[in-house]
Amino acid sequence: MTVGEILWVSFGMLGQILFSLRFVFQWLASEKAHKTVIPYSFWVLSIAGSIILSAYAIYRKDPVFILGQTPSVFIYVRNIMLQKGAEQRESQGAGVEQQRQEVKAEA
């Protein structure tokens, strides 16, 4: 193998490691919460791993690999957007509830 090929394989392995680590992060977060959860880091690792693996697949000119990885990046980004929106709604709802409690306490 040439140096260039070794670098590309190493780059692809990095992508695979990042992509696989997402499950470790998800498992640890679920154990900590004592229920199944999908943390923000799961989606970040999914995006990073998929982008790297997509680049590697394009380098390899592997249409099956490209089709398997590239579209998922958009799904992972959308999931982060949905998660952030839900967190914002929750925090706004908590703020409204706190204001209600303060009004009740004043009355």
Contacts in CASP RR format, 6 or more apart in sequence:
PFRMAT RR
TARGET T0000
AUTHOR 0000-0000-0000
METHOD contacts of the structure
MODEL  1
MTVGEILWVSFGMLGQILFSLRFVFQWLASEKAHKTVIPYSFWVLSIAGS
IILSAYAIYRKDPVFILGQTPSVFIYVRNIMLQKGAEQRESQGAGVEQQR
QEVKAEA
1 9 0 8 1.000
8 56 0 8 1.000
8 59 0 8 1.000
11 52 0 8 1.000
11 55 0 8 1.000
11 56 0 8 1.000
12 52 0 8 1.000
12 53 0 8 1.000
12 56 0 8 1.000
14 52 0 8 1.000
15 48 0 8 1.000
15 49 0 8 1.000
15 52 0 8 1.000
15 53 0 8 1.000
15 56 0 8 1.000
16 49 0 8 1.000
16 53 0 8 1.000
18 45 0 8 1.000
18 48 0 8 1.000
18 49 0 8 1.000
18 52 0 8 1.000
19 45 0 8 1.000
19 46 0 8 1.000
19 49 0 8 1.000
19 50 0 8 1.000
19 53 0 8 1.000
21 45 0 8 1.000
22 41 0 8 1.000
22 42 0 8 1.000
22 43 0 8 1.000
22 45 0 8 1.000
22 46 0 8 1.000
25 39 0 8 1.000
25 41 0 8 1.000
25 42 0 8 1.000
25 45 0 8 1.000
26 37 0 8 1.000
26 38 0 8 1.000
26 39 0 8 1.000
26 42 0 8 1.000
29 37 0 8 1.000
29 38 0 8 1.000
29 39 0 8 1.000
29 41 0 8 1.000
29 42 0 8 1.000
30 36 0 8 1.000
30 37 0 8 1.000
38 83 0 8 1.000
40 80 0 8 1.000
40 83 0 8 1.000
43 76 0 8 1.000
43 79 0 8 1.000
43 80 0 8 1.000
43 83 0 8 1.000
44 80 0 8 1.000
46 72 0 8 1.000
46 76 0 8 1.000
47 73 0 8 1.000
47 76 0 8 1.000
47 77 0 8 1.000
47 80 0 8 1.000
50 69 0 8 1.000
50 70 0 8 1.000
50 72 0 8 1.000
50 73 0 8 1.000
50 76 0 8 1.000
51 73 0 8 1.000
53 65 0 8 1.000
53 69 0 8 1.000
54 66 0 8 1.000
54 69 0 8 1.000
54 70 0 8 1.000
54 73 0 8 1.000
56 65 0 8 1.000
57 65 0 8 1.000
57 66 0 8 1.000
57 68 0 8 1.000
57 69 0 8 1.000
57 70 0 8 1.000
58 66 0 8 1.000
END
